[in-house]
Amino acid sequence: MNDSLQPRSDQTAKLAARDWIKKLAHYREPDQLRSAFELAVSVGPFLVLWALAWWSLSISYWLTLAISVVNALFLLRMFAIQHDCGHGAFFKNRTVSDWVGRLLGVATLTPYDVWRRTHSVHHSTHGNLDKRGMGDIHTKTVTEYNALSSYDRFMYRLYRHPITLFGFGPSYLFFLQNRLPLGLMAGVKYWVSAMSTNIAIIGALILVYYFGGLMPLVLIFVPSTLIAATAGMWLFYVQHQFENTQWDQDEDWQLHDAALHGSSYYRLPAVLQWFSANIGIHHVHHLYSRIPFYRLTEVLKDHKELAEGNQMTIRESLASAKLHLWDEKTKKLLSFAQARALYG
């Protein structure tokens, strides 16, 4: 494992995690014009590329697919903006943020109010071993895994396999699971969110089919959505699933420590950082979620010590795909093989 992925670097240890809150509060105010600009340069090209891909159907299906692949990046960025809206970080007016998020949720196949609530639970419980289950990648401890039956071990290994998480998982999550307010079934508000989003999606797809037939759906809608969903799933995975992440039992768990030390700093090439809306600077985001994504780089520039811990490059992040069990003794995320070597 890469030794650079340390949960507590000497630099970040100089300040307790909760002490960063006052410093980071200075970055929470969004710039209205900047937010509008970021929205325009995400949604505008997405619509243009959709139209261009549709036009290219008469020339080459391969060209259409190529355009759809590029457009998936803009769809990913739109989801990141929807994410900021959910945190109230994109516009000063919460109503404006919410309605922008709901409209973007139609394109991202994600009912905004349902997702906002489950993601809020994720932020408020991440790293707490006693409050797992909503808005996160299900992770068992070594002790829990060893206590499972052979069948349950097989099912957990199947769930954690990369083909499941990054192959079938994105399709299931965005095409199926998001159609119902799972986990929030008792709330009328969340049913309204899910069903209204579903109606808008179906209406848009019917219009596309009416004017263009089946091929725009097969070669534009499905590929761009799946690629964006898979990229989003991977980003969400590496944000918290790395060797030196942090998990604690409820009595030892601290919100700000879990945010700073249990989230990664995913160092992406500039172009990918732009398309992912700086979501790789995840430790800062979790520590203060009201900071607009375009100000996260400003935080790292002003406070270089925050750029020292939990760094991960793309090459380094690939190793995280084989880590599946939290070891409460070594305080590390282990692979099945490592856990077997340590504990039999």
Legacy VTK file of the C-alpha trace (Angstrom):
# vtk DataFile Version 3.0
C-alpha trace
ASCII
DATASET POLYDATA
POINTS 344 float
0.000 0.000 0.000
1.126 3.564 -0.619
2.517 5.198 2.505
1.476 8.658 1.279
-2.157 7.940 2.105
-1.830 8.851 5.759
-4.977 9.787 7.685
-3.107 12.223 9.910
-0.103 13.972 8.397
2.204 15.995 10.646
0.877 19.136 8.991
-2.833 18.547 9.460
-2.216 17.367 13.026
-1.144 20.905 13.955
-4.805 21.856 14.106
-7.559 19.699 15.513
-10.131 18.877 12.855
-12.862 20.933 14.530
-10.518 23.940 14.738
-10.510 24.148 10.948
-14.199 25.074 10.910
-13.656 28.742 11.791
-10.947 29.072 9.154
-12.993 27.372 6.449
-16.092 29.448 7.210
-14.440 32.320 5.315
-14.852 30.361 2.056
-18.516 29.431 2.382
-20.101 32.336 0.526
-20.825 31.540 -3.136
-20.257 34.088 -5.882
-23.615 34.383 -7.638
-22.125 35.265 -11.029
-19.494 32.545 -10.755
-22.133 29.973 -9.881
-24.293 31.041 -12.822
-21.242 30.831 -15.095
-20.312 27.337 -13.867
-23.885 26.197 -14.423
-23.949 27.659 -17.937
-20.634 26.081 -19.020
-21.892 22.713 -17.821
-25.492 22.602 -19.026
-24.882 24.552 -22.250
-22.261 22.195 -23.737
-24.277 19.188 -22.526
-27.303 20.294 -24.560
-25.182 21.244 -27.565
-23.391 17.889 -27.570
-26.718 16.057 -27.208
-27.975 17.871 -30.316
-24.701 17.253 -32.156
-24.795 13.550 -31.295
-28.383 13.346 -32.522
-27.410 15.023 -35.794
-24.436 12.659 -36.198
-26.732 9.606 -36.222
-27.208 10.170 -39.934
-23.437 10.098 -40.489
-21.922 7.447 -38.192
-23.067 5.583 -35.128
-19.455 5.455 -33.956
-19.258 9.245 -34.136
-22.461 9.430 -32.117
-20.986 7.167 -29.449
-17.794 9.211 -29.344
-19.744 12.417 -28.772
-21.815 10.673 -26.093
-18.649 9.654 -24.241
-17.513 13.274 -24.129
-20.970 14.396 -23.075
-20.843 11.988 -20.131
-18.185 14.240 -18.620
-20.535 17.225 -18.715
-23.281 15.094 -17.187
-20.885 14.153 -14.395
-20.187 17.841 -13.801
-23.918 18.571 -13.688
-24.277 15.949 -10.967
-21.478 17.655 -9.027
-23.347 20.962 -9.272
-26.531 19.225 -8.127
-24.439 17.949 -5.214
-23.416 21.500 -4.280
-27.029 22.635 -4.529
-27.952 19.913 -2.044
-25.490 21.363 0.430
-26.808 24.898 -0.082
-23.370 25.827 -1.383
-24.121 26.951 -4.931
-26.472 29.915 -4.611
-27.125 32.112 -1.596
-30.856 31.637 -2.039
-31.719 28.124 -0.887
-34.908 28.020 -2.962
-32.954 28.779 -6.133
-30.373 26.106 -5.248
-33.097 23.544 -4.617
-34.898 24.145 -7.904
-31.671 24.102 -9.895
-30.881 20.811 -8.161
-34.319 19.375 -8.965
-34.016 20.280 -12.645
-30.520 18.824 -12.862
-31.882 15.711 -11.141
-33.963 14.958 -14.226
-30.827 14.828 -16.383
-28.855 12.845 -13.784
-31.787 10.470 -13.061
-31.515 11.387 -9.386
-34.535 12.635 -7.384
-33.038 15.677 -5.725
-34.843 15.747 -2.374
-34.349 12.015 -1.821
-30.671 12.210 -2.662
-30.156 15.363 -0.576
-31.537 13.620 2.512
-29.567 10.380 2.096
-26.403 12.338 1.331
-26.953 14.441 4.432
-27.095 11.226 6.452
-23.840 10.154 4.801
-22.143 13.372 5.890
-23.445 13.146 9.443
-22.558 9.474 10.015
-19.597 8.633 7.770
-16.916 6.712 9.628
-19.300 5.675 12.416
-19.343 1.885 12.615
-22.613 1.930 14.539
-24.453 4.055 11.962
-23.679 2.415 8.653
-26.289 1.713 6.016
-27.453 4.868 4.249
-25.631 6.854 1.591
-22.381 4.903 1.715
-20.557 1.836 0.371
-21.415 -1.013 2.734
-18.245 -1.977 4.596
-17.867 -4.772 7.153
-15.213 -5.174 9.803
-12.917 -8.198 9.815
-14.689 -9.476 12.935
-18.113 -9.125 11.343
-16.978 -10.869 8.174
-15.463 -13.793 10.060
-18.736 -14.286 11.936
-20.742 -14.647 8.714
-21.949 -17.915 7.244
-20.268 -19.166 4.071
-23.227 -17.973 2.024
-23.189 -14.484 3.556
-19.439 -14.217 3.032
-19.952 -15.114 -0.607
-22.682 -12.482 -0.968
-20.521 -9.795 0.638
-17.575 -10.668 -1.589
-19.907 -10.550 -4.582
-21.206 -7.129 -3.526
-17.683 -5.745 -3.059
-16.342 -7.152 -6.343
-15.361 -4.399 -8.815
-17.611 -5.893 -11.496
-20.580 -5.483 -9.151
-19.669 -2.064 -7.772
-18.536 -0.442 -11.017
-20.199 -2.678 -13.613
-23.711 -3.536 -12.487
-23.847 -1.068 -9.613
-24.168 2.208 -11.548
-26.911 0.780 -13.801
-28.859 -0.514 -10.821
-28.442 2.670 -8.795
-29.373 5.239 -11.428
-31.847 3.318 -13.593
-33.632 1.309 -10.876
-32.928 2.246 -7.264
-33.365 5.978 -7.826
-36.901 5.410 -9.070
-38.081 4.814 -5.487
-37.262 6.725 -2.272
-35.614 3.685 -0.696
-34.814 4.254 2.953
-37.291 7.130 3.092
-40.465 5.323 2.079
-42.536 6.821 4.915
-41.972 10.410 3.793
-44.535 11.930 1.405
-42.016 14.605 0.409
-39.617 11.961 -0.852
-42.288 10.103 -2.806
-43.192 13.391 -4.490
-39.522 13.970 -5.306
-39.031 10.491 -6.772
-42.296 10.329 -8.713
-42.097 13.867 -10.120
-38.540 13.185 -11.261
-39.672 9.905 -12.828
-42.522 11.630 -14.677
-40.162 14.304 -16.016
-37.640 11.668 -17.148
-40.314 9.569 -18.873
-41.731 12.664 -20.546
-38.317 13.660 -21.888
-37.609 10.141 -23.151
-41.006 9.953 -24.869
-40.262 13.204 -26.686
-36.866 11.935 -27.794
-38.402 8.687 -29.029
-41.261 10.508 -30.793
-38.953 12.785 -32.758
-35.911 10.525 -33.200
-36.921 6.932 -32.661
-34.956 4.404 -30.661
-31.368 5.194 -31.690
-30.974 8.510 -29.782
-31.902 6.617 -26.636
-29.610 3.659 -27.365
-26.582 5.610 -28.604
-26.833 8.902 -26.690
-28.929 8.653 -23.548
-27.843 5.222 -22.308
-24.060 5.474 -22.975
-23.640 8.998 -21.599
-25.686 8.176 -18.507
-23.866 4.905 -17.796
-20.396 6.382 -18.275
-21.194 9.352 -16.035
-22.759 7.025 -13.439
-19.737 4.707 -13.452
-17.306 7.614 -13.102
-19.423 9.004 -10.277
-19.497 5.644 -8.508
-15.721 5.354 -8.732
-15.217 8.882 -7.398
-17.550 8.201 -4.486
-15.739 4.941 -3.744
-12.200 6.328 -3.583
-13.308 9.300 -1.489
-13.638 7.047 1.572
-12.391 3.572 0.644
-8.616 3.720 1.048
-6.130 1.978 3.319
-5.748 4.619 6.027
-9.299 5.897 6.110
-10.938 6.274 9.524
-13.770 4.336 11.172
-14.676 4.284 14.870
-17.326 2.938 17.166
-19.942 5.497 18.153
-18.401 6.248 21.553
-15.046 7.149 19.938
-16.387 8.720 16.741
-15.972 12.457 16.158
-17.700 14.144 13.202
-14.873 16.472 12.194
-12.117 13.902 12.689
-14.012 11.454 10.497
-14.493 14.148 7.858
-10.862 15.254 7.687
-9.108 11.944 8.217
-11.651 9.578 6.672
-11.885 11.343 3.308
-9.266 11.364 0.561
-7.642 14.105 -1.467
-7.886 12.630 -4.969
-5.314 14.436 -7.093
-6.641 14.342 -10.637
-5.250 15.850 -13.845
-6.549 19.395 -14.350
-9.087 18.460 -17.032
-10.601 15.681 -14.905
-10.565 17.921 -11.855
-12.615 20.442 -13.844
-15.153 17.884 -15.051
-15.493 16.427 -11.541
-15.905 19.936 -10.072
-13.056 19.512 -7.567
-14.906 16.730 -5.757
-11.530 15.028 -5.282
-10.735 17.638 -2.615
-13.083 15.603 -0.534
-11.520 15.955 2.893
-12.092 19.715 2.779
-15.592 19.257 1.397
-16.545 16.865 4.206
-15.030 19.160 6.790
-17.100 22.119 5.538
-19.704 21.110 2.971
-21.046 24.648 2.465
-17.952 25.680 0.497
-18.744 25.999 -3.248
-16.724 23.555 -5.317
-14.913 26.345 -7.174
-13.507 27.659 -3.880
-12.002 24.360 -2.726
-8.793 24.976 -4.662
-8.619 28.382 -2.993
-8.672 26.638 0.385
-5.730 24.402 -0.563
-3.809 27.379 -1.925
-4.239 29.342 1.295
-3.760 26.369 3.646
-1.151 24.106 2.110
-1.156 21.853 5.160
-4.582 20.598 4.065
-3.032 19.349 0.831
-0.586 17.110 2.705
-2.824 14.348 4.029
-4.655 11.478 2.302
-3.273 12.315 -1.140
-4.074 9.809 -3.848
-3.253 9.754 -7.550
-5.226 7.789 -10.139
-2.563 5.083 -10.224
-2.507 4.835 -6.433
-6.293 4.776 -6.229
-6.527 1.562 -8.261
-5.212 -0.395 -5.289
-8.239 0.724 -3.266
-10.526 -1.415 -5.418
-9.283 -4.545 -3.636
-9.743 -3.227 -0.080
-12.948 -4.484 1.516
-12.688 -5.064 5.279
-12.067 -2.621 8.117
-9.653 -3.951 10.709
-10.373 -2.400 14.095
-7.010 -3.582 15.445
-4.673 -2.093 12.841
-7.083 0.740 11.947
-6.711 -0.002 8.248
-8.893 -1.093 5.367
-7.689 -4.516 4.240
-8.123 -6.806 1.289
-9.631 -10.249 1.865
-6.160 -11.737 1.349
-4.567 -9.417 3.908
-7.261 -10.213 6.457
-6.782 -13.949 5.869
-3.009 -13.627 6.249
-3.391 -11.712 9.523
-6.196 -13.667 11.137
-6.567 -16.942 9.252
LINES 1 345
344 0 1 2 3 4 5 6 7 8 9 10 11 12 13 14 15 16 17 18 19 20 21 22 23 24 25 26 27 28 29 30 31 32 33 34 35 36 37 38 39 40 41 42 43 44 45 46 47 48 49 50 51 52 53 54 55 56 57 58 59 60 61 62 63 64 65 66 67 68 69 70 71 72 73 74 75 76 77 78 79 80 81 82 83 84 85 86 87 88 89 90 91 92 93 94 95 96 97 98 99 100 101 102 103 104 105 106 107 108 109 110 111 112 113 114 115 116 117 118 119 120 121 122 123 124 125 126 127 128 129 130 131 132 133 134 135 136 137 138 139 140 141 142 143 144 145 146 147 148 149 150 151 152 153 154 155 156 157 158 159 160 161 162 163 164 165 166 167 168 169 170 171 172 173 174 175 176 177 178 179 180 181 182 183 184 185 186 187 188 189 190 191 192 193 194 195 196 197 198 199 200 201 202 203 204 205 206 207 208 209 210 211 212 213 214 215 216 217 218 219 220 221 222 223 224 225 226 227 228 229 230 231 232 233 234 235 236 237 238 239 240 241 242 243 244 245 246 247 248 249 250 251 252 253 254 255 256 257 258 259 260 261 262 263 264 265 266 267 268 269 270 271 272 273 274 275 276 277 278 279 280 281 282 283 284 285 286 287 288 289 290 291 292 293 294 295 296 297 298 299 300 301 302 303 304 305 306 307 308 309 310 311 312 313 314 315 316 317 318 319 320 321 322 323 324 325 326 327 328 329 330 331 332 333 334 335 336 337 338 339 340 341 342 343
